[in-house]
Amino acid sequence: MIFHSHILRSVKWVVLLVVLLFVSCDKKDDNPYRNLSLDYYAPMREKAFAVDADKIRNAISNLIYTDSDTILSSSRLRRYYSEGGDFVWITRLGIDERADSLFTYLRQVKQDGFSIEKFHIDEMAADIAKLRSLDADSIGNINKLMARLEYRLSKAYLHYVSTMRYGYVNPYQTFNRLDPMEADNPRAGYHTLYDVPTEVAKADFLPTIFRKATADSIGAFLRSIQPTNPYYYMLRSQLATPGLSRGQRMKIMVNMERCRWRVADLPHNHQNYVMVNIPAYMLRAVCADTIVEMKIVCGAMKTKTPIITSKIKRIDINPQWIIPRSIIKTSVAHHAGNVGYFASHRYFIRHRATGKKVSPSEVSADMLLGGEYAVVQEGGAGNSLGRIIFRFDNNLSIYLHDTSSPSVFERSDRRASHGCVRVEKPYLLATSILGKGKEKLLARLNYSINADVSSLGKKRSELSEAQQAVADTLQRSKLIGSLNVDPRIPVFITYFTLYPSINGSLVDYPDVYGYDEIIARKLKKYM
C-alpha cells in the first residue's frame, strides 16, 4: 500500500522484516503473499492512507449505482461486484504491471474507431499516477481512488476483451429477430438470416477472463483475442485516412465489426473456396491459381438470402425443383385442379408417402397446403433451378444454382429470389470447382446441360411425336445426373458493404438489406 511520506521510511523497514521472515520460513512458496488481503495492512493505518476493504466496496457500490451502461459486459460486471466478487486489480502493493499491460492495448482503441473517453483511459492513468506518486495531497481519499481504479479497470478490461473477442453485436440475436415468418405475428417465429457457427460470450465468460487478468500472462491473453481476419487490419488502415466523413467512418467500422465476430472458418484459411458477397451481387471462386467472378441474384427483401457457411459437396445436373410450401401457398395452391397451368409450368404432383404421381385434376388447394403432396417441376430447360445446382449442407435449404431467366442478371437491383443464390455462369463455376485435367468429364457435363431431357422419366406413350423424335436422338450414355465434389469446397455466403476487389482495392457496395444501419445503431454510442 501507499503511505504518507513522513512515515514511509519506517514502514519500509517493517515490510522488509516481514519479507525476510516469510522467506526464511518456507522457500518452497514462490509467492508467500498470495493469500494476503487489503486487511493485512490494517495495523499500519495512517489517516491519509487508511486502506479499508469495506470502504472500497462501499465506494464500488456507489459507482455501480451511477453506472447506467447497458452493454452485456457492464451488466455482468455490476452483478459481479454486487455479489462480493474478489478485487481483480488492486493489491496490497497498489496497482501492478498488469494494468500497464492492459493500457498498452486500451490506448489503441482509437485505431479501432472507438472513443478513449468512453473507456476512461485518461482518468485511470491519472489515478494510477496519483497512487504511485506517494503524494497524499494528490491522492485524496485512498479508498475512493482505489475503488475507482478497481471498477474502471475491470470495466475497461471486460469491455475491451468482449469487443475484440466477440464484437459488440451478437449476430444471432440481431439478425434472427428481424423478419417474422408471418407478417404482424412475431409469435409465429422469425426467419433465420444468420446461421454461421460463431462463438458468443457464455455464462462463464466473466470468471474466465478475470482468471486471465490475475495471471502473469495477461499480455499474451490480450494478444490472443485480437481479430484473426486479415481484412480487419485493411479496414483499420483505411479508418486512419484523413478527411473521412462521419458516414464513411461508420461504414468502415460496421465492416470491422463483422470481422470481429469469431466465426469458425474464414476464406483466407483455404486455397480453394467460393464466396458470395450479397451487397456486391457477386460470386468469387478461388481455386488454386485461378480466380473467377460472376454476377449473382440474391433473395428479395421478404425472402432474404441468409448469411451461412458450408462446403459444396455435390453438383446436380438438370435437377427437379421441389417447390417450397411458402411458394405453393402464395403462387400454386389457387391453381389446384387446373391441368393446363401445371402442364405449362411442367409441374407434377407426387404423393409424399407413396411416391405416386397424382393428376392435378384430382387435388384441391387444401390438399396441396396440407403437406401430404409435393409439387415438383421437371428437370431440364425451363426449370426454375436451371440446369445446374450446387448443393451443400445447411439448415435453410439454400443452394447456388442456374436460372431459366438469365435476363435478371442485367438488372442493377438483383434482389429477386426466394432465398437461394442464382449464379450467372454455372458451367464456369462447375469447371472451377471440379479442377483441371477433367476434359472428358467436362465434355459430358456440357452435353448434359444443353440436351433436351424432357423425355426422361416418362413412358414413351406419354410423349408426343416431337418428343419421341428428340428422345430417339438423346445420347443417354453421355448424360450426367450428379457429380460428387471431392474434396468438398468451402462456400461462404457473406455480407460486406466494403470488400477488396481482386486487385486488392476496397470497393464500396450498397447496404441492400439495411444491415449496416442496424449494426451502426449499436456502435454509435462508442464512437
N, C-alpha and C positions, 0 to 999 in steps of 0.2 A: 504494500500500500504506500501511499504518499504521505509524508508527514511535514509539519511546519518546519521551516528552515532552522529555527533556533534549537530544535531538539533532534534534528536529523542525524547529527554525529553520534549521539548516544544510542539512537535506535539502530544505526548500522552495526554497532558493536553487539547489540542484543541479537540481531538477525544472524550475524556471523557466528555467535556462540551456538545458536540453535542449529545452524547448518553443520557445525563441527560435531555436535552431539549426535545428530542423525547419521552422519557419515560413519562415525565410529561405531554406532550400534549395529548397523546392518548394511554391508556393502553390496548385498545381492539386490537390493531395491534400487533400480535406476532412478526412480523419482519418488523420494520419501515424502514429498509434499502433495502427492496425488490426491489424497482424500481430505486435505485441509479446506475449510470453508472460510468465508469472509469473517466469521466469528472468531477465528483463530487470533486475530489481532485486536479483539475487543479490549484486553487489558492495557493495550498501548494507546488508548484513545487520547486525542487532544482536541480541543473544541473545534478547530477549523477542519480537522481531518478525522472526525469521529465516524468511521465507516460502520454502518448498521444495515445488515441484510434485510431486516424487516422494513426499514425506511426506504431502502432501494425498491423493494417490492411494492410498497405503497406508492412510490413515485411512478413505477411502471404501470400500476393500476390507473393512475391519473392519465398517463399517456394513452392507455387503451381506451379510456372513456372519451378522449378527444379525437381518436383515430376513426375517421369515417370512410376510409378506403374500402372499396367493395370488391377488389380482386381476391381470388381464392387464397393466394398465399398470405395475404394480410389477415383475412378472417381466421385462417388456421393459426397464425402467429398469436392473435389475440386470445384464442382459446388456449394455446399452449401456456402462456404466462398466467392467464386467469386460473388455470388448474394447478399452478405452482411449479411449472417446469423449471428445471435447473438453469442457472446462468450459463450462457454459452461463451461470452467474450470477456467478461470482467473476471479477474482473478485476484488473489491476494497481492500480486505484484502489479496490479493495474491492467493495462492493455498490452498484450504481447505482439509478436511479429505476425501473427495470423491476420490481424486487422490490416497490416501493411500489405500482405498478400492479396487480401480482398480489395483494397484500394487500388492496386495495380490494374485490376480489371474494371472496377467501378468507374475509373477515370476515362475508360474507353467507351462508355455508353453513348457519348455524343456522336462517336463514329457510327454507331448503330441507329442514330436518329432520335435518341431519347434525351430528355432533359436531365442535366446534372442536378438541378434544383429539386426535381421530383424524388431523387434518391438521397437528398440532404447531405450530399458529399462534402460541401464546404463547411457546413455546420459541424459534421462529425470530425472533420480534420481539425477544426478549431478546438473542439472539446478534447481531442486526443493530445493536441499540443499543450493545452492547459494542464491536463492530467500529468503529462510528462515533464512539465516545467518546474514542479515542486514550488510553485508560487501560490500561496494561499489567497492572495488578493485577487488573482485572476481566476482561480478555481471556484470560489464562492461556496455554494452548498455541495459538498463532495458527493452526497448520496443522490441528489438530483442529477448531478453531472454523470455519475456512473449509470444511473437508470436510463438517462437519455442515450448514452453510448450503447448500453446493452440492448435496448429496444430498437434503436435506429440501425445499429449494425446488423441485428438479426433480420429486421425488416428489409434492409437493402440486400442482404445476402439471399434471403428467400426469394425476393422479387427478381434479383438478377439470375439466380440459378434456375428458377422456374421458367423465366422468359427465354433464356438461352438454351435450356434443355428441352422445353416443350412448346415455347411460343406463348403469346398472350391469349390466343384464340384456340379453343377446343373445337376442331373441325367437325367432329361427330355431333356435338351439341348445337353448333352454329348452323350447319347446312342441312342436317336431317330433321329440322323442325321448321322448314321454310314453306314447303308445298304440301298442303293437305291432300290426301288421296281423294277426298270428297270436298268440293267447294263449300265453304262456310260450315264445315263439320270436322273440327280438329280431333274429335273423339274417334273418328274413323282411322286415325293414324296419318303418318306423313310418308311421302316418297323418300327413299334413301338416295341422297345426292352425293354422299361421300362414303366410300367403302374401301378405303386403303388401310391396311394394317399400320396403325400409328400408336406409338407409346403416349400415354397420358399419365398425369400425376395420380398415383394411387393413394390409398389411405395411409400407408406407411411412409409417404413422401417426406414429411417434415422430420420425423425422428431419424430417417436415413441420412438426410443431408446435414442435420445437426451433428450426427456422428462424424461426418466428414469434416465439419468445422472444428471439431475438437481433436482431430488427428494432426500429425505433423505433415501430412501430405495434402493440405488444403490447396496449395498451388497446383499440384498435379490434378486434383479433382476439378478445379476451375478450368484448367486446360481441357479436360476431357469432355466438358459439357458444351464446348463451342460447336456451332453448326458444322456438319460434315459435308454439306452440299457446296461444291466449289462455286456454284453460281451465286451463292450468298455473298461471297467476297468480291465478285464482279459488281454486284449491285451496291455493296458498301463503298467501293471506289467511286461508283457513279454518284452516290449520295454526296460525296465531297466536292462535286463540280460546282464552281462558283456561279452565282446568279440563278439558281434554280427557283422556280416559283413554288408556292406552297403546295399547289396541286401536283407538280412534278415530284416534289419531295415525298408527298404522301403516296403516290403511285409506286415509287421505289420502295418505300417502307412496307407497303402492303405485300409486295412480292418478296421482300426479305422475310416478312413474317411467314409466308408459305414455306420458305426454305428452312425455317426453324422447326417446323413440325417434324418430329422424329419418326419418319416413315421407315418401314422395314427394308425398302430397296430403292435404289436410285439408278437412272440410266447410266451414269458415268461408271457404275460398277461393272458394266458389261461391254464386251467388244461388239456384240450383236444385239440390237433391240429395235423396237418400234415404239415411237412416241407420237401421240396425238395431243396437240395443244388446241383446246376448244376455242379460245378467243381469236387465235390466228386462223381458224378454219383450215388447218394444215396438218398433214401427217409427215413425219420424218422417219425413214427406215435406215438404220445404220447397220450395215452388215460387212464385217471385215474392213476392207479399204474402200467400200462403196457407200455413198450416201445418196438416197433418192428422196425427193419431196413431191407431194401431190396435195391437191385440194380435198377437203372433206366436207360433208354435211353433217351437222350435229342435231341434237334434239331441239324441238321448238320450246318456247317458253313454258308451256304447260306440260311438256314431256321432256324435261332437260336430260341431256346425257350426263350420267353420274361420273364422278372422279373415281377411278378404280385402277388397280394394277393386277396383272396376272401374267400368264405365259401362253402364247399361241401353241396349241397342241395339234390342231388338225385343220386342213383345208378341204372343205366340201365343195364339189362341183355340181352345178345345176341342182341346188338344194330345193326341197319343198319348204314352203312357208306355213308354219302352223300359226294361224292368226291369233294374237293375244286376245283375251276376253275383253280387255278395255276397248279394243278396236271393234270386236264383234258387237259390243254394246252400243257404240256410237255410230258405226258405219254399216254393219252387216245384218243385224237381227231383224230390222224392219223390212228386209228383203226376203224373209223366210217365205218359202212357197213359190218364189219367182225363179223358175228354172232358167229363163233367159239371162237373168242377172248373174247367176252362178256360172253359167256356161261362158258368158262373155269375159268374166274375170278369171276363168279357168280354176274356179273353186270347186272342191268337192267336200262332202260331209262324211265323217267317219265316226262310228260309234266307238268311244274310247275303250270300253271293256272288251268288245269282241273284235275290233279292228275292221268290221264290215262297213262297206260304203252304204250310204243311205241317200235316196233321191231327195233333192231339195223340195220336191212337191209333198214330201211326207213329214216335213218338220215344221214346227211353229217357232215363233220368236222365243217363247218361253222355253222350249226345248233347247234352243241354241244358247240361251242365257243360263240354263240350269247346270251346265258343266259336264253333262254326260256325252255330249257330242263335240267333236273338234271340227273346225272349218280349216281346210288345208288348200293352199294354192299349189298347183302342179309346178314342178321344176322346169327350167328352160327359158326360152325367150319370153319376155313379158312378166316374169316373176318379180315381185317387189324386191326380193333379195338380190336380183341379178343372177349372174352365172357363177359367182364365187363368194363363199363366205369363210371368214377366218374365225375359228372357234377357240375360245379359251374359257377356263373355269371362272365363274363369278356367280354371285347371288342374285343378279338382277336381269339375267337373260340379255346381256349386252354383247354385241359382236361387231366386228368390222365386216362390211360386205359391199358388193357391187350394187348397182341400181338399174332399174329398167327406164329411168328418166334422167339421162346424163345432162340434159339442159340445165338442171338445177345447179350445176357447178359454175354456171355463168353468172349467177346472182352474187351481189355483194353481201347480202344478208343470207347466210346459209343455215339458219335455224329452221329446219323443216321436218326432221324425222320424228319418230315416236320414241327416240332414245338411243337407238343404235347409231353407229357411225358409218356413213356411206363413203366409200373411197373412190376417187376419180379414176385411178389406174390400177385395178385389182390384179391384172395379169403381171404388171411390172412389180407390184408388191409381192406377189407369189414367187416370182423368179428371184427376187432379193432374199426372201426368206429361205427358199429351197437351196440357194447357193449355186456355185459354178460347177461345171462338169456334169450336168444332167440334161444334156441337149435332147436325148430321146424322150425322156420323161416330160420335158417342157413342150416338145412337139405334140405329144399326146394330150397334154393339158390344153394347148392352144386349139387342137381339134375339138376337144370336148366342150369348150366354152363357145364355140361357133357353130356346132352341129345342131340340127333340128331334132330335139329329143322328145318331141311332143307325143310320139307313139309309145314311148317306154311306159311299161306298167299297164298297158291296155291290151285287151284281146283284139285280134285282127277284125273281128266282126263289129267292134266299136269304132273302127276307123273309117273315114270317108275314103273315096278312091284316091284323092290327092294325098291324104295322109299315108295310105298304103304304099303309094309310089315313093314317098320320102322314106318310109320305114325300110323299103327294099334296098335303098342306097346307103343306109346308115351303116357305117363300119363299127360295129359294136365292139370289136376287139381293141379298137383304139380308145374307147371311152374310159374315162377315169371317174369314179364316183367320189373317192375320198383319198386324201394323202395325209399320212401322219407326219408331223413336224418333229424331227429328232436330230439334235436336241431341241427342246422347246425354246421359243424365242420370247424373252420378256416383252410385255406390252404395257405401256404407261399412258393412260388417258388423264391428262393434266389440265390445269387451268392457270396460265400465267399471262398477265397483260403486258409484261416486259420479258422478252426472252431473246437469247442470242440467235442470230441468223447462222447459216452455215459458215460464213466468213468471220464470225465471232462478234459482230457489232450488235448492240442491243436494239431490238425493234419494239416499237410501241403498238399495242393492239387494243381494240375497244373492249370495254367490260360488258360482254354480250349478255351475261346473266345477272349483272348487278352485284356480283360477289365482292368486288373491290370496296364498294361503299359500306357493305356490312362489316368487313374487317376494319375499314378506316374508322368507323364509329368507335370501335373498341380501342384503337391506337391513339386517337386524338388527345386523350387526357394525359398521355405520357410524353407528348412531344414538347 
